[in-house]
Structures are given as C-alpha cells and as structure tokens.
C-alpha cells in the first residue's frame, strides 16, 4: 500500500468521464502510444497520449467512454502537449482503461 493521504488531498483530483472522439498513432513517443482527443462535455475537448497499444486498437477506442484526471497541468510529451491523464488498471505492463458500466453525460464527475 502506498502512502496514506488525507481526504482533502483526494478531493483535489478532478476525475471526469469523457468520450474518445479521435485516435491517432504517436510514432514520436518513446514507447508505443496513441494520441487521444477526448470530449468532456461542458469542460471542453482535451488531448492526451496513452501507452495502451498492446490492449487496444484505434477502432476499439473511438467513441469509448473513459475516466480521466482533468486538472493536471499540461505536459509536453515528445512533440505533443498532453492536457489530461486517462485512468486505468495496470496488469503487468498492460493498462486497461476504466470506464462507466453505462453511458453517462461527458464531463460527469467521478466521486
């Protein structure tokens, strides 16, 4: 188990539901990755990269709802600016994206 945090620390993390609306290959990334464009409803559209090419193909990801952290600062990854962080479960080196069981409005908060 990692370090214990206070509830107030957790409340600073803004987890939201978004729908992937575009998926591109990211050959400039150090490790195999996709560039994702995600619609977060009223929060707007954000981009990120994700090292999920061993589990998913582009067609699987398009229109998939996912969970992402939307309040991290932007981060430069190769020639790309990441604006959010998709959340997934890690098994060995594979990342399985977290998603709601049923479709919910984009931008819905995860508590």
N, C-alpha and C positions, 0 to 999 in steps of 0.2 A: 504494500500500500504506500502511496506517495505521501508527501507532507500534508498534514491537516490544514485546511483553510477555514476561515470564518464565513458564515452565511453571506455577509456583506461582500466578500470577495466574489462569490458565485454570482451575486446579483449584478455585478459589473459586466458580466459576459452576456452579450445580446445574441441569443440563438434564435434564428428565424427560419421559416420554411420558404423555399424558393423553388422555381421550376427552371430546369436547364433548357435554354432556348437555342443555344448554339454550341457545337463541339468542334474543335479544330485540333489537328495534330500540333505538337510543340517540339519540333526537331532540335531547337536550340537549347532545350532543357538538359541539364547534366544527366538526369535519369529519365527514362521514358515517361512521358506525361501528356495530358490533354490540356488545352486551354478551354475553359468553360465560361459561357456567358449565362448568367442566372437572373431571372426576373423575380424580384422581391416585392411585387405589387407597389404599394404606396411608398416604399423605401427606394424604389427605382431598380435599375439594372446594374449588376456588378459583375466583374470578371475575376477569375482566379485560375490557377493551374492546379492539377491534381495528378499524382502518380498512381493512377488506377487502371493503367493499360493492360495489366495481366488478368484482370477480372472482367472488365467492361470493354465493349467496343462502342464506337460513336453512336451507332443506331440504338443500342440499349440505353444510352444516357439521354438522348434527345427526348424532351417532354417529361423527364423523370423529376419528381419532387424530391428534394433533399433537405437536410438540416445544415446550416452554416452559421459561423460566427461572423457577424456583420460590422462589429465595432473595433476591429483591429486596425492599426494604421496601415496604409498602403505599403507594399513591399515589392522591391524590384527583384524579379527572377529572370535571369538572362536579359533578353530584350523586351520583357513583358512586365507590366505593373499589376500585381495581384491586389484585389480590393476586399476580399473576404476569405474565409477558410472553411471548406466543406468538412463535415464531421463524419468519421467512420470508425468501425470496429476493425482492429488490426489482428490478423491471424497469420502468424509467421511474418512474411513480408507483404502480404496482400491486404488491401484496405477495402472493406465492404461498407458502402455508403449507408448512413442512417436515413430513413425516410418514414413519413407517416403511413399508417396502415390504410387510411382512406384519404382521398383528395381533400385538401383544405385550402383556404384562400392564401395566395402568395403573400408573404410578409407576416403571417401568423407567428406570434411569439411562442417559443418553447420554454416551458417552466419546469 
